[in-house]
């Protein structure tokens, strides 16, 4: 079935690489080093640009303004994976906003800038809420159309002065200092704005919000099962990008004096996309250098091109941009940022602490975890959340759970049809605290579809799912996660470009609350939550014996270890109900035994666990009850030893060769045939 | 329908002409939308450069057919043929050089690559044409024909006729030829197609070539009724995209219906709205459709899926 939706696996890189700004997040010198590097390049522009011969100080202003635009592209496309091509519209809102408010309303230019930014942010939020239901390239073209419409409106409306444009009025000023476009002082205002934008973007990316963004980019389904509301985080990234773009637009208006529509064509968006790609879509610190490279390239082309071929110089720009965009994507898909990454990694590896297990999280959390030390379980000083998990006293921080422990999870008559094919037909399940239910059946029996119905990744056609007594049928996955359900996936769905620790921290997403504002301004809430999340994540990693791999990129781990990380990610959510989809697949016999022990231990902590598994030895060892599915129907639910002996199950699934058991059903066994019409001889 | 009263007020007499011009424009959108569809269904790539392939077809036709008095000009049929062949080869070449090396990357990555292709084609046309506009005489000269009281310029009939013939050939090719069947196999199930010995990678090239061919042909038949400029591509890409989605994004029949539907909608909206609105040109139908798309996208595609089954 081909539809416009792309698979969630849109990947901008083929190899798993953690961005260096994340890997070095706990090094105090890393952001300062980046800032110093960019600052040095920017503040010296008035000196070295004229020295090159074909650039002027004015190109420096262009660099700073486009840096802000490129940062928005990096945030939304690089970190969140959303192709938003309305940059020219947001840029225009800032520019025309300043001009119109200053001229028509007589507003102070600074106030005009602020009002425009708020308007751009609000508009972005509105558009975001509407269009983020669309995915991938569909989103790209719809937003490009929005950019095109915005350009036509700028060009036509009388409010924006039509084709002749609109003059801006008084320049930005503080006291007697006037920052008019041609002044050197204005260049420093722009540089400061660009550096502040860099810090804002970097702080946003290295935080709980940033992890959620990257998780959404890597794997939206898995992020949702950890409780991440994908739309919300996409909108956050878009709004931050829009505000930065609008401020850039206001600065541009102040710089040119007369705002005309020709500065806001779709070509601007393409140019910003090019700059972000050259800088590296995953690289905050690469963006300014990408802009610098493109501006220098463009000026050189215009200045030397006509000497080579005797044609109007401005005609070269479009084809030059296209060629550079293609060449960079083909030859250096990580952009300049990937070169910087390599250098920064080399610098980092000189330092002795680079090998410890704490990179990738903030300093505060490192101090906190050093109380317990790597490799050992938290002691009595362990945080309350961990204690609760260990002792089974599940005080739920998120929503109340039915005090009656009899029905953690209850599914009644869950049916699921896909265009005429009935994948599930009236499957029921009841799960109590401390219980492990095994789910078996041949391929295509509907086991994973049943999990998807429980976790909200698929909407059941009919039937009811209750978690702790609350009806959650048909809720989106991120809301079901809030009711205490966590899961793993049959085909491991990790976030490959994030460290193991970060993967598990995303799992703990709901045990913290810090939002974008506390991340951007590094408020106390940010530091507190980073600590809580890292502690929870470390504890979960230790339970699956993966603590020492915390700093590895998850995508570089072997299969069996990825399975464990995925289980740790589910555990970090401190769920009441855990769904494990083939957790023993690909594990050795001894690893499978460890898994059995872990599942038992978790059940003893009064979790309820449902487990799909083809490894019968492991499953029969750990399950309290076993439900058998076949062709979407529930054959029976019974004790493991009863299932093992059931002739119907043996005929349809287990087979006789490897089970030396009598075909006769034990007398008095409480086998329940939920579907009496099933005739095993009739099926193939 | 809500807009009927206003329409009567403006004068019903122009309605047939308005609808006819909508259908003619719609044929161009339909060809471009089918071009998008062919490439997308086989490769999963949205070809952002579709409008620029169309522009290249128009520009090359102009180059070869030349102004009326030019002694070096080629016969029109030959000019169109040459233009289409060259653009088709260009589509195949760009796929091999640009898309092919990165075909394992995600679709967004590939979409950005086609944006690069779009800039190269646009820039490549800008250097020789220097942002001037060019027009071409109609394929057959003579006064507009009157069909059932409606005046139809001759080139309009060329456009509608060519579109019908091309769609018929496409249908024949897809269902009756080996290559067509293989292309559709790649579209339905690339893995199974590979298992039965179809070289799926090769069909990426064929799909891009076929997409470029359809776009180039649309450009060639369009150029007598509109002026060609180097930057005419992006608005056409956007409209083709809208037509493609509007038609359910799944079948060529849907894409044609979407293209013609969008063309008619555009003509009616712009023809019957007050000048203060009509001044915004392309923005008006695009905005209407984005709103419809965002609100009702699921419904639109599902309806089409059902009718297809």
Interface residues (C-beta under 8 A of the other chain):
Chain A: X1 X2 X3 X4 X6 X9 X10 X11 X12 X14 X77 X81 X83 X130 X131 X133 X134 X136 X137 X138 X140 X141 X142 X144 X145 X146 X148 X149 X152 X153 X156 X266 X270 X273 X277 X309 X311 X312 X315 X316 X317 X318 X319 X320 X321 X322 X323 X325 X326 X329 X330 X333 X419
Chain B: X41 X44 X46 X48 X98 X101 X102 X104 X105 X106 X107 X108 X109 X111 X112 X113 X115 X116 X117 X118 X119 X120 X121 X122 X123 X124 X126 X127 X130 X131 X187 X188 X234 X235 X238 X241 X242 X245 X249 X250 X279 X280 X281 X282 X283 X286 X287 X290 X293 X294 X297 X301 X305 X309
